[in-house]
Amino acid sequence: MTASTHFTATQIDGTPVSFADLQGKVLLVVNTASACGFTPQFEGLESLHQTYGSRGLVVIGFPCNQFGAQDSGTNAEIGAFCQRNYGVSFAMMEKVDVNGDNAHPLFKWLKAEAPGLLGSEAIKWNFTKFLVGKDGRVLKRYASMDAPGKLGNDIEAALAR
């Protein structure tokens, strides 16, 4: 597959989403967790959503419990946590696996398109971020410690394309 538009996912409230509906948008796809040292990045992700959303950026969070069991709650509990503690208004999807045989197909594709350090495809921890261009191709992969606030220049460039 060559573009993100072939995928579907389910929002945290159970509503299905076709990535074909996001064609022409810039996506920031993030695997999230509610009880991680990086959890405060929700604030930065929400800020990116507020700053660039009207210009075509779509921030999409995918809760994942594969790293230290740091998102063990139900989808409803995760959604409430994100809203209550960080005012998250960007799209949050149902909890998924990002590694292994049961990894969501979107994450299998993202990892293959943008391998990590030394060519490793596996996601190492929560809050790994993928920037996808308007054409549905992966532009860049960011590590957990890459703060959302540092992505502005790359997002600006992607929106300008």
C-alpha beads as a LAMMPS data file, in Angstrom:
LAMMPS data file: protein, C-alpha beads

161 atoms
160 bonds

1 atom types
1 bond types

-500.0 500.0 xlo xhi
-500.0 500.0 ylo yhi
-500.0 500.0 zlo zhi

Masses

1 110.0

Atoms # bond

1 1 1 0.000 0.000 0.000
2 1 1 1.236 3.447 -0.789
3 1 1 -1.115 5.753 1.077
4 1 1 -2.881 6.031 4.415
5 1 1 -6.271 6.371 2.701
6 1 1 -6.742 2.580 2.583
7 1 1 -7.272 2.211 6.331
8 1 1 -10.188 2.295 8.713
9 1 1 -10.265 2.676 12.481
10 1 1 -12.862 3.065 15.183
11 1 1 -13.186 6.186 17.315
12 1 1 -13.126 5.776 21.072
13 1 1 -16.935 6.192 21.072
14 1 1 -17.367 3.320 18.578
15 1 1 -17.838 5.449 15.441
16 1 1 -16.018 4.013 12.405
17 1 1 -13.573 6.244 10.523
18 1 1 -12.368 5.760 6.959
19 1 1 -9.000 7.332 6.318
20 1 1 -10.203 7.939 2.750
21 1 1 -12.314 10.730 4.301
22 1 1 -9.062 12.367 5.479
23 1 1 -7.507 12.557 2.012
24 1 1 -5.880 15.935 1.445
25 1 1 -5.296 16.454 5.173
26 1 1 -2.003 16.271 7.068
27 1 1 -2.185 13.599 9.771
28 1 1 -0.270 13.282 13.021
29 1 1 -0.849 9.721 14.249
30 1 1 0.256 8.991 17.824
31 1 1 0.145 5.923 20.068
32 1 1 -0.907 7.278 23.456
33 1 1 -1.142 6.163 27.078
34 1 1 -2.852 7.638 30.127
35 1 1 -0.311 6.681 32.809
36 1 1 3.062 7.324 31.157
37 1 1 5.813 9.829 31.827
38 1 1 5.012 11.230 28.378
39 1 1 1.253 11.541 29.069
40 1 1 1.575 15.342 29.489
41 1 1 2.239 15.398 25.723
42 1 1 -1.560 15.315 25.368
43 1 1 -1.399 19.034 26.160
44 1 1 1.051 19.660 23.305
45 1 1 -0.929 17.489 20.907
46 1 1 -4.091 19.429 21.750
47 1 1 -2.187 22.671 21.152
48 1 1 -1.126 21.425 17.683
49 1 1 -4.749 20.486 16.993
50 1 1 -5.949 23.945 18.039
51 1 1 -3.178 25.760 16.132
52 1 1 -3.219 23.839 12.853
53 1 1 -6.565 22.045 12.734
54 1 1 -8.295 24.783 10.772
55 1 1 -5.460 24.632 8.224
56 1 1 -5.802 20.895 7.629
57 1 1 -3.925 19.055 10.387
58 1 1 -5.746 16.077 11.903
59 1 1 -4.254 14.764 15.155
60 1 1 -5.270 11.153 15.837
61 1 1 -4.498 9.382 19.111
62 1 1 -4.511 5.607 19.414
63 1 1 -4.397 4.417 23.037
64 1 1 -2.135 1.412 23.497
65 1 1 -1.517 -0.780 26.545
66 1 1 1.567 -2.600 25.197
67 1 1 4.184 -0.564 27.064
68 1 1 4.229 -1.073 30.815
69 1 1 0.431 -1.575 30.894
70 1 1 0.105 2.215 31.013
71 1 1 -3.348 2.387 29.434
72 1 1 -5.267 -0.453 31.049
73 1 1 -8.620 1.351 31.258
74 1 1 -11.626 0.887 29.025
75 1 1 -12.088 3.089 25.973
76 1 1 -14.674 5.123 27.901
77 1 1 -12.283 5.593 30.847
78 1 1 -9.440 6.625 28.529
79 1 1 -11.636 9.121 26.690
80 1 1 -12.866 10.649 29.933
81 1 1 -9.309 10.876 31.300
82 1 1 -8.034 12.673 28.189
83 1 1 -10.927 15.128 28.184
84 1 1 -10.889 15.778 31.934
85 1 1 -7.124 16.165 32.378
86 1 1 -5.982 17.619 29.045
87 1 1 -9.102 18.955 27.326
88 1 1 -8.449 16.658 24.366
89 1 1 -10.736 17.527 21.472
90 1 1 -8.744 15.832 18.704
91 1 1 -9.730 12.381 17.432
92 1 1 -9.090 9.541 19.863
93 1 1 -9.514 6.013 18.555
94 1 1 -10.227 2.750 20.336
95 1 1 -7.318 1.094 22.097
96 1 1 -5.104 -0.903 19.711
97 1 1 -1.891 -2.874 19.590
98 1 1 0.895 -1.172 17.650
99 1 1 3.389 -4.061 17.674
100 1 1 3.087 -7.810 17.173
101 1 1 0.722 -10.032 15.243
102 1 1 -2.361 -8.126 16.420
103 1 1 -1.012 -4.669 15.548
104 1 1 -3.545 -2.413 13.865
105 1 1 -2.951 -2.478 10.077
106 1 1 -2.357 1.291 10.064
107 1 1 0.546 0.905 12.486
108 1 1 1.990 -2.034 10.536
109 1 1 2.030 0.234 7.489
110 1 1 3.349 3.319 9.312
111 1 1 6.236 1.344 10.811
112 1 1 7.176 -0.156 7.434
113 1 1 7.029 3.252 5.728
114 1 1 9.062 5.057 8.419
115 1 1 11.335 2.685 10.335
116 1 1 12.869 3.885 13.557
117 1 1 16.459 4.040 14.728
118 1 1 18.785 1.653 12.892
119 1 1 15.927 0.527 10.664
120 1 1 13.918 -1.056 13.458
121 1 1 10.207 -1.082 12.683
122 1 1 8.992 -1.828 16.214
123 1 1 7.554 1.041 18.197
124 1 1 9.644 1.327 21.345
125 1 1 7.283 3.216 23.663
126 1 1 4.175 5.373 24.033
127 1 1 3.843 8.665 22.144
128 1 1 5.690 7.643 18.999
129 1 1 4.393 10.026 16.345
130 1 1 4.008 9.720 12.561
131 1 1 3.469 12.724 10.281
132 1 1 1.547 11.830 7.121
133 1 1 1.341 14.261 4.210
134 1 1 -1.691 15.367 2.234
135 1 1 -0.860 12.710 -0.374
136 1 1 -1.200 9.972 2.269
137 1 1 2.526 9.192 2.427
138 1 1 4.510 9.077 5.669
139 1 1 6.771 12.112 5.932
140 1 1 8.485 11.486 9.268
141 1 1 8.553 9.373 12.422
142 1 1 9.208 10.961 15.811
143 1 1 10.352 9.277 19.011
144 1 1 8.501 9.417 22.318
145 1 1 10.759 12.143 23.658
146 1 1 10.127 14.422 20.669
147 1 1 7.780 16.968 22.221
148 1 1 4.764 17.950 20.102
149 1 1 5.791 21.609 20.366
150 1 1 8.951 20.826 18.364
151 1 1 6.962 19.545 15.349
152 1 1 5.608 22.917 14.220
153 1 1 8.115 23.509 11.409
154 1 1 7.520 20.051 9.921
155 1 1 3.746 20.498 10.183
156 1 1 3.961 23.942 8.562
157 1 1 5.997 22.464 5.691
158 1 1 3.531 19.583 5.239
159 1 1 0.560 21.944 5.215
160 1 1 2.276 24.155 2.607
161 1 1 2.784 21.261 0.152

Bonds

1 1 1 2
2 1 2 3
3 1 3 4
4 1 4 5
5 1 5 6
6 1 6 7
7 1 7 8
8 1 8 9
9 1 9 10
10 1 10 11
11 1 11 12
12 1 12 13
13 1 13 14
14 1 14 15
15 1 15 16
16 1 16 17
17 1 17 18
18 1 18 19
19 1 19 20
20 1 20 21
21 1 21 22
22 1 22 23
23 1 23 24
24 1 24 25
25 1 25 26
26 1 26 27
27 1 27 28
28 1 28 29
29 1 29 30
30 1 30 31
31 1 31 32
32 1 32 33
33 1 33 34
34 1 34 35
35 1 35 36
36 1 36 37
37 1 37 38
38 1 38 39
39 1 39 40
40 1 40 41
41 1 41 42
42 1 42 43
43 1 43 44
44 1 44 45
45 1 45 46
46 1 46 47
47 1 47 48
48 1 48 49
49 1 49 50
50 1 50 51
51 1 51 52
52 1 52 53
53 1 53 54
54 1 54 55
55 1 55 56
56 1 56 57
57 1 57 58
58 1 58 59
59 1 59 60
60 1 60 61
61 1 61 62
62 1 62 63
63 1 63 64
64 1 64 65
65 1 65 66
66 1 66 67
67 1 67 68
68 1 68 69
69 1 69 70
70 1 70 71
71 1 71 72
72 1 72 73
73 1 73 74
74 1 74 75
75 1 75 76
76 1 76 77
77 1 77 78
78 1 78 79
79 1 79 80
80 1 80 81
81 1 81 82
82 1 82 83
83 1 83 84
84 1 84 85
85 1 85 86
86 1 86 87
87 1 87 88
88 1 88 89
89 1 89 90
90 1 90 91
91 1 91 92
92 1 92 93
93 1 93 94
94 1 94 95
95 1 95 96
96 1 96 97
97 1 97 98
98 1 98 99
99 1 99 100
100 1 100 101
101 1 101 102
102 1 102 103
103 1 103 104
104 1 104 105
105 1 105 106
106 1 106 107
107 1 107 108
108 1 108 109
109 1 109 110
110 1 110 111
111 1 111 112
112 1 112 113
113 1 113 114
114 1 114 115
115 1 115 116
116 1 116 117
117 1 117 118
118 1 118 119
119 1 119 120
120 1 120 121
121 1 121 122
122 1 122 123
123 1 123 124
124 1 124 125
125 1 125 126
126 1 126 127
127 1 127 128
128 1 128 129
129 1 129 130
130 1 130 131
131 1 131 132
132 1 132 133
133 1 133 134
134 1 134 135
135 1 135 136
136 1 136 137
137 1 137 138
138 1 138 139
139 1 139 140
140 1 140 141
141 1 141 142
142 1 142 143
143 1 143 144
144 1 144 145
145 1 145 146
146 1 146 147
147 1 147 148
148 1 148 149
149 1 149 150
150 1 150 151
151 1 151 152
152 1 152 153
153 1 153 154
154 1 154 155
155 1 155 156
156 1 156 157
157 1 157 158
158 1 158 159
159 1 159 160
160 1 160 161
